[in-house]
Amino acid sequence: MAQARRGWEGAVLRLMGAKDFVCTVTGAEDVTPHYRRLRLDDGGLLAAAGVHPTMWVRLWFSDASGRPHQRAYTLVDPDPATGTFGLEFALHEGRASDWARAARPGDTIEATVQGTGFQHPEPAPSHLALVGDTASLPAIGSLLGALDRTPATVWFEGSLDGLPLRRDPSRHEFREVPREDGGGRLAARVRAELPGVLSATPDPYVWIACDTTTTRGIASYVRKELGVPKARLHALGYWRAD
């Protein structure tokens, strides 16, 4: 996809110093019928941009009319020594999922690095409180791996059956919550259980990444009602519900 065809999104990213790369699929695996893992050669991306926890890139896809769209995906097991990384797709309807379903070794995808970053909280978290779903599972795994000695409680919307979990069962507790009421059940569980988790540890860190509406609602509750300071909270909507 030529730079000129990326429209205003591409133009803004270029002005902000974004870097572009062409990545090549080297392997593909269906983890479950609705979750697919790809391995890619990075095209020089990791050497140029470095690696940090929850690192993500913008991938570019074209719709049926040829109009470009970008979607963000977390890098899984990035390896600068070999110049490779993985991507994991929770499959549903949409251009990105269609591309992932059909991807085979040798296929290429354009990727842009801009806007990603991670600041290790200070003081170091005594406990992680994470809220996410299948879309943010790779980022959850990256965060648990980076802070692997820190105990964590994860409220996970959806089923974990068959999904790749990067966790230490002795430290990391996953609490599955069915998606109901447009994320309402997840929000209710978090409201009921999070205060007890936070009160039992001196320096907690809260990380929220599910659908945009649910993320905003939970983040507002955490800030305003639980009084968690901005420096101890990260919240980012990973997708928009229809």
C-alpha positions in Angstrom: 0.0 0.0 0.0 1.6 3.2 -1.1 2.0 6.0 1.5 -0.1 8.3 -0.6 -3.1 5.9 -0.3 -3.3 6.0 3.5 -5.2 9.3 3.5 -5.3 11.7 6.4 -4.4 9.0 9.0 -1.2 8.2 7.2 -0.4 11.9 6.7 -0.8 12.7 10.4 1.3 9.7 11.4 4.1 10.8 9.1 4.0 14.3 10.6 4.3 12.8 14.0 7.5 10.9 13.0 6.0 7.5 12.4 8.2 4.8 11.0 7.0 2.3 8.4 8.0 -1.3 7.7 7.0 -4.2 5.6 6.6 -7.4 7.5 6.5 -10.9 6.1 4.4 -13.8 7.4 6.7 -16.8 8.2 4.2 -19.1 9.9 0.5 -19.4 10.9 -1.4 -21.4 13.5 -5.0 -21.7 14.5 -5.0 -21.7 18.3 -8.7 -22.1 18.4 -11.4 -21.8 15.7 -11.7 -18.1 16.7 -8.0 -17.3 17.6 -5.2 -17.3 15.1 -1.4 -16.8 15.7 1.0 -15.5 13.0 4.8 -15.3 13.1 6.4 -12.6 11.0 9.8 -11.3 9.9 9.9 -7.7 11.1 11.5 -6.0 8.1 13.9 -4.2 10.4 11.2 -2.9 12.8 12.6 -4.2 16.1 16.2 -3.0 15.4 14.9 0.5 14.6 12.2 0.9 17.3 13.5 -1.3 20.2 11.3 -3.4 22.4 9.2 -2.7 25.5 6.3 -4.3 27.3 2.9 -4.1 25.6 4.5 -2.8 22.4 2.1 -2.5 19.5 2.1 -1.5 15.9 -0.5 -0.2 13.4 -1.2 -2.6 10.6 -2.7 -1.4 7.4 -5.6 -3.1 5.6 -7.7 -2.2 2.6 -11.5 -2.6 2.4 -13.4 -3.7 -0.7 -13.1 -0.3 -2.2 -9.4 -0.1 -1.7 -9.6 2.5 1.1 -6.9 1.9 3.8 -7.7 1.3 7.4 -5.2 0.8 10.3 -5.7 -1.4 13.4 -3.3 -1.7 16.4 -1.9 -5.1 17.5 0.4 -6.0 20.3 3.7 -7.8 19.4 3.9 -11.2 20.9 7.4 -12.6 21.9 9.4 -10.0 19.9 12.9 -11.2 19.3 15.3 -8.5 18.1 18.1 -11.1 17.6 16.2 -12.9 14.9 14.1 -9.9 13.8 10.8 -11.7 14.3 7.6 -11.3 16.3 4.2 -12.9 16.6 0.7 -11.4 16.2 -2.5 -12.9 17.7 -5.9 -12.3 16.3 -9.3 -12.8 18.0 -11.3 -13.6 14.9 -14.6 -11.9 14.1 -16.1 -10.0 11.2 -13.8 -7.4 9.7 -11.0 -6.7 7.3 -8.2 -7.5 9.8 -9.7 -10.8 10.8 -10.2 -11.7 7.1 -6.6 -11.0 6.4 -5.4 -13.1 9.3 -7.6 -16.0 8.4 -6.1 -16.1 4.9 -2.5 -15.2 5.8 0.1 -17.7 4.6 3.9 -17.7 4.7 5.2 -15.2 2.2 2.3 -12.8 2.6 3.3 -9.2 3.6 1.7 -6.5 5.7 2.6 -2.9 6.2 3.2 -1.8 9.8 3.7 1.6 11.3 5.3 2.3 14.7 4.1 5.5 16.4 2.5 6.2 19.7 3.5 3.1 21.5 5.3 3.3 24.8 5.5 2.0 28.3 6.7 3.6 31.5 7.4 1.2 34.4 5.4 2.5 37.4 7.4 3.9 40.3 7.3 2.6 42.9 7.1 -0.8 41.4 3.7 -2.4 41.6 3.1 -4.6 44.6 0.0 -6.1 42.8 -1.3 -5.8 39.3 -5.1 -5.4 38.7 -5.8 -6.0 35.0 -9.1 -5.9 33.1 -9.2 -7.2 29.5 -10.5 -9.6 27.0 -9.4 -11.6 23.9 -8.4 -8.5 22.1 -6.0 -7.4 24.8 -4.8 -10.9 25.8 -1.4 -10.5 24.1 -0.8 -7.2 25.9 -1.9 -8.9 29.2 0.7 -11.6 28.6 3.4 -9.1 27.7 2.7 -7.1 30.9 2.7 -10.2 33.1 6.0 -11.3 31.5 7.6 -8.0 32.1 6.6 -7.9 35.7 6.8 -11.6 36.3 7.5 -11.4 40.0 4.5 -9.3 40.7 1.2 -11.0 41.7 -1.7 -10.2 39.5 -5.5 -10.4 39.5 -7.0 -10.4 35.9 -10.7 -9.9 35.2 -11.0 -11.5 31.7 -14.1 -11.0 29.7 -14.8 -14.2 27.7 -13.7 -17.8 27.9 -10.0 -18.7 28.3 -10.6 -22.2 26.9 -7.8 -23.0 24.5 -6.3 -19.5 24.5 -2.5 -19.0 25.0 -2.0 -17.8 28.5 1.4 -16.5 29.5 1.1 -16.7 33.3 2.5 -18.2 36.5 -0.4 -19.9 38.2 1.3 -19.3 41.6 1.1 -15.5 41.1 -1.5 -14.8 38.5 -5.2 -15.3 39.1 -7.6 -15.1 36.1 -11.3 -14.4 36.8 -13.4 -15.2 33.8 -16.5 -13.1 33.2 -19.0 -13.8 30.3 -19.7 -10.9 28.0 -23.2 -9.8 28.9 -25.0 -6.5 28.7 -22.4 -4.9 26.5 -19.7 -5.3 29.1 -22.0 -4.5 32.0 -21.4 -7.8 33.8 -17.6 -7.2 33.6 -18.0 -3.7 35.0 -20.2 -5.0 37.8 -17.7 -7.7 38.8 -14.8 -5.2 38.8 -16.8 -2.8 41.0 -17.6 -5.5 43.4 -14.1 -7.1 43.7 -11.5 -4.5 42.8 -11.7 -2.5 46.0 -10.8 -5.5 48.1 -7.8 -6.3 45.9 -6.5 -2.7 46.1 -7.0 -2.4 49.8 -4.9 -5.5 50.4 -1.7 -4.2 48.8 0.4 -1.0 49.3 1.3 0.0 45.7 -1.2 -1.4 43.3 -1.3 -0.7 39.5 -4.5 -0.9 37.5 -4.5 -1.6 33.8 -7.7 -1.7 31.8 -8.1 -2.6 28.1 -11.4 -3.9 26.8 -14.0 -2.3 24.6 -14.0 1.5 24.6 -17.2 2.1 26.4 -16.5 -0.4 29.1 -12.9 0.8 29.5 -14.0 4.4 30.0 -16.7 3.4 32.5 -14.4 1.3 34.7 -11.5 3.8 34.4 -13.8 6.6 35.6 -14.9 4.5 38.5 -11.3 3.6 39.5 -10.2 7.3 39.3 -13.2 9.0 40.9 -14.6 6.5 43.3 -11.6 4.5 44.3 -9.2 7.4 44.1 -6.4 5.7 42.2 -4.0 8.4 41.0 -3.3 8.8 37.2 0.2 7.5 37.6 -1.1 4.2 38.9 -3.7 3.7 36.2 -3.5 2.8 32.5 -6.7 2.6 30.5 -7.1 2.2 26.7 -10.1 1.1 24.7 -9.0 -1.7 22.3 -12.1 -1.9 20.2 -15.6 -0.4 19.7 -18.8 -2.4 20.2 -21.4 -2.2 17.5 
